[in-house]
Amino acid sequence: MQVLFEVCPCFRFGFMAANGAIIEAFKDEKKIHIVDFDINQGSQYITLIQTLAKLPGKLPRLRLTGVDDPESVQRAVGGLNLIGQRLKELAKTLDVPFEFQAVAAKTAAVTPSMLDRQAGEALLVNFAFQLHHMPDESVSTVNQRDQLLRMVKSLNPKLVTVVEQEMNTNTAPFLTRFVEAYSYYSAVFDSLEATLPRESQDRLNVEKQCLARDIVNIVACEGEERIERYEVAGKWRARMMMAGFAACPISENVSDVIRKLIKQYCERFKVKEEIGALHFGWEDKILTVASSWR
């Protein structure tokens, strides 16, 4: 996912919207605790720490908890400990009070005690392209997707950010799923065509490592083997509300910054606000949606 975030603008815009909402939530807080359930290589937090360093006055203490599946490929190359070390070194250089905590556990196995919530800190939870990997009631009698959301709500977070791809590959039957995947990924490939040459190594990496793998899983797999189970924004909204969350519109400041950035790319990239969420697309096809919740 990290290479997809770095190469595909619509995915990057979603990350930026989540980061912007998190930074806005820093206001008037002395202690911040961010829990990220899919921190990946942590590149988004380099930008966040750099932005935090520029804030006026005394900086809040930032604690970042990254959840890492013990079986993930990252573990073989140092995993979250290596990512945490890089972020610590950056924060030290910029004089940003920073702590990092790695939680080696499958997402469904995470409990409140593992996250080590401390008194006096504002909790922010980031779900960026993660929730769709959690099986729901259509896969198992144990609805891990809603169970995770209820667990997070029980922690009384100040803010929860959600970034997801906009299509239904969860409950849709095969033919509908195939047609939707074809329409969605055609737009993704068109957007890559407009931003990177075909011989670009970054483009080749994202096509082989991310897009091809996702398409095969969506089209060829069923049951528990299909882990790319995306849902549309309306369904995510319903799940969040059923878990007890209320929508918290992404601020004008954040959306204005992203709109200005989009203008630097191809004019065929689009952004629109709908029910407080930011929808990012290529021409008339929405690809990602970023929203925030309390």
C-alpha positions in Angstrom: 0.0 0.0 0.0 2.9 2.4 0.7 4.0 2.3 -2.9 0.4 2.9 -4.1 0.2 5.9 -1.8 3.4 7.4 -3.2 2.5 6.8 -6.8 -1.3 7.3 -7.2 -2.4 10.8 -6.4 -6.0 9.9 -5.4 -4.6 7.6 -2.7 -2.1 10.2 -1.6 -4.9 12.8 -1.3 -6.8 10.5 1.0 -3.7 10.1 3.3 -3.3 13.9 3.3 -6.9 14.5 4.3 -6.5 12.1 7.2 -3.2 13.7 8.3 -4.8 17.2 8.0 -7.7 16.2 10.2 -5.4 14.7 12.8 -3.2 17.8 12.9 -6.3 20.0 13.3 -7.2 17.8 16.3 -3.9 18.7 17.9 -5.2 22.2 18.9 -5.2 22.9 22.6 -3.9 19.4 23.5 -0.7 18.8 25.6 -0.5 15.0 25.0 -1.5 13.3 21.7 -1.7 9.5 21.2 -2.2 8.3 17.6 -3.1 4.7 17.0 -2.5 3.5 13.4 -3.9 0.1 12.5 -1.9 0.1 9.2 1.1 2.3 9.5 2.9 0.6 6.6 6.3 2.2 6.2 5.3 5.3 8.2 6.0 7.9 5.5 2.8 9.8 6.3 4.1 10.4 9.8 7.3 12.0 8.5 5.1 14.7 7.0 3.1 15.0 10.2 6.1 15.3 12.4 7.6 18.0 10.1 4.3 19.9 10.2 4.0 19.6 14.0 7.6 21.0 14.3 6.4 24.2 12.6 3.5 24.9 15.0 3.9 28.0 17.2 4.3 27.8 21.0 5.1 24.7 23.1 4.6 21.5 21.1 2.4 18.7 22.4 3.9 15.4 23.3 3.2 12.9 20.5 2.9 9.2 21.1 2.4 6.9 18.1 1.3 3.3 18.3 1.6 1.2 15.2 -0.1 -2.2 14.9 1.8 -4.8 13.0 0.7 -8.3 12.0 3.4 -10.7 13.3 3.3 -12.5 10.0 3.6 -9.4 7.8 6.5 -9.0 5.3 7.7 -6.0 7.3 8.7 -8.2 10.2 11.5 -9.8 8.1 13.1 -6.4 7.4 12.9 -5.0 10.9 9.2 -4.3 11.1 7.7 -1.5 13.1 10.8 -1.2 15.4 12.9 0.0 12.4 10.1 2.4 11.3 9.8 3.7 14.9 13.5 4.3 15.1 13.5 6.4 11.9 10.6 8.5 13.2 12.3 8.9 16.6 15.5 10.2 14.9 13.5 12.7 12.8 11.5 13.9 15.8 14.7 14.4 17.8 16.3 16.4 15.0 13.2 18.7 14.9 12.8 18.9 18.7 9.4 17.3 18.6 8.5 15.3 21.8 7.9 11.9 20.5 7.4 8.3 21.6 6.8 5.2 19.5 5.1 1.9 20.5 4.9 -1.2 18.4 2.0 -3.6 18.9 2.8 -7.0 17.2 -0.7 -8.5 16.8 -3.3 -9.2 14.2 -5.8 -6.3 14.0 -8.7 -8.5 15.2 -6.7 -9.5 18.3 -5.9 -6.0 19.5 -7.4 -5.1 22.9 -7.6 -1.8 24.7 -4.9 -2.9 27.2 -2.4 -3.4 24.3 -2.8 0.2 23.3 -1.7 1.4 26.7 -4.1 4.4 27.0 -2.7 7.0 29.4 -4.4 9.7 31.5 -4.5 13.1 30.0 -3.8 12.3 26.4 -6.1 12.9 23.5 -6.6 9.7 21.5 -6.6 9.8 17.7 -7.2 6.6 15.6 -6.3 6.3 12.0 -7.9 3.7 9.7 -6.2 4.3 6.3 -7.0 1.5 3.8 -7.3 -1.0 6.6 -10.9 -1.6 7.5 -11.8 -3.4 4.3 -9.4 -6.2 5.2 -11.5 -7.1 8.2 -14.2 -9.8 7.5 -17.7 -8.9 8.3 -21.0 -10.8 8.8 -21.0 -11.9 5.1 -17.9 -13.9 5.7 -18.1 -15.2 9.3 -20.4 -15.3 12.3 -17.8 -13.2 14.1 -18.1 -9.8 12.5 -14.6 -8.5 13.0 -15.2 -5.3 11.1 -17.9 -4.0 13.4 -16.3 -5.5 16.4 -13.1 -3.5 15.8 -15.1 -0.3 15.4 -17.0 -0.8 18.7 -13.7 -1.5 20.5 -12.2 1.7 19.3 -15.4 3.6 20.2 -15.1 2.2 23.8 -11.7 4.1 24.0 -13.5 7.4 23.6 -11.2 8.8 21.0 -11.1 12.5 20.2 -11.1 11.7 16.5 -11.1 8.7 14.1 -10.1 9.0 10.5 -11.2 6.6 7.8 -9.8 6.4 4.2 -11.1 3.8 1.9 -11.5 2.9 -1.8 -14.9 3.6 -3.2 -16.4 0.4 -4.6 -18.3 -2.7 -3.4 -16.2 -5.9 -3.6 -17.5 -7.2 -0.3 -21.0 -8.6 -0.8 -21.4 -8.1 -4.6 -21.9 -11.3 -6.6 -19.2 -12.3 -9.1 -20.5 -10.6 -12.2 -21.3 -7.3 -10.5 -18.0 -7.4 -8.7 -16.1 -8.0 -12.0 -17.8 -5.1 -13.7 -17.2 -2.8 -10.8 -13.6 -3.8 -10.5 -13.1 -3.3 -14.2 -14.6 0.2 -14.1 -12.7 1.2 -11.0 -9.2 0.0 -12.0 -9.6 1.3 -15.5 -9.8 4.8 -13.9 -6.8 4.0 -11.7 -4.7 2.9 -14.7 -5.9 6.0 -16.7 -4.7 8.2 -13.8 -1.3 6.5 -13.8 -1.0 7.1 -17.5 -1.5 10.8 -16.9 1.1 11.1 -14.1 3.9 8.6 -14.9 5.5 7.3 -18.0 5.0 3.6 -18.7 8.7 2.8 -18.2 8.7 4.3 -14.8 9.9 1.9 -12.2 7.5 3.3 -9.6 4.6 2.7 -11.9 5.8 -0.9 -12.7 6.1 -1.6 -9.0 2.6 -0.3 -8.2 1.1 -2.2 -11.1 2.7 -5.5 -10.2 2.9 -5.4 -6.4 -0.4 -3.7 -5.6 -2.9 -3.4 -8.4 -2.4 -6.8 -10.0 -2.6 -8.5 -6.7 -5.7 -6.7 -5.6 -7.5 -7.3 -8.9 -6.8 -11.1 -8.8 -8.0 -11.3 -5.2 -11.2 -9.3 -5.9 -12.1 -11.3 -9.0 -10.7 -14.8 -8.4 -11.2 -15.4 -4.7 -14.3 -16.1 -2.5 -15.0 -16.6 1.2 -12.1 -16.0 3.6 -9.6 -16.0 0.7 -11.0 -12.7 -0.6 -9.4 -10.1 1.7 -9.9 -7.0 -0.6 -13.5 -6.4 0.6 -14.2 -2.8 -0.2 -17.4 -1.0 0.6 -18.9 2.3 -0.6 -18.9 5.4 1.5 -22.5 5.1 2.5 -22.0 1.6 3.9 -18.9 2.8 5.9 -21.0 5.7 7.2 -23.7 3.3 8.4 -21.2 1.1 10.1 -19.5 4.0 11.9 -22.9 5.3 13.1 -24.0 1.9 14.3 -20.8 1.7 16.3 -21.7 5.0 18.0 -19.6 7.5 16.0 -20.8 10.8 14.8 -19.5 12.4 11.6 -17.0 15.2 12.1 -16.6 17.2 8.8 -13.1 17.7 7.5 -12.2 21.3 7.9 -12.2 24.0 5.2 -8.5 24.6 5.9 -7.6 20.9 5.1 -9.8 20.7 2.0 -8.4 24.1 0.7 -4.8 22.9 1.0 -5.7 19.6 -0.9 -7.6 21.5 -3.6 -4.6 23.7 -4.3 -2.4 20.6 -4.5 -4.7 18.9 -6.9 -4.5 21.8 -9.3 -0.8 21.1 -9.6 -1.7 17.7 -11.1 -3.8 16.9 -14.1 -7.1 18.7 -14.3 -8.9 15.4 -14.6 -8.3 14.7 -10.9 -11.4 15.8 -9.0 -12.4 16.4 -5.4 -15.8 17.0 -3.9 -17.2 17.3 -0.4 -20.2 15.2 0.4 -21.8 14.9 3.9 -18.5 16.2 5.5 -16.3 13.6 3.7 -13.8 14.3 0.9 -14.3 12.3 -2.3 -11.3 12.0 -4.6 -11.7 10.8 -8.2 -10.4 10.6 -11.7 -12.9 12.5 -14.0 -16.4 11.3 -13.0 -15.1 8.1 -11.1 -14.7 8.4 -7.3 -11.6 6.4 -6.2 -11.1 7.2 -2.6 -13.1 8.8 0.3 -11.6 10.3 3.5 -13.8 11.0 6.5 -13.4 11.8 10.2 -15.5 10.7 13.2 -16.0 11.3 16.9 
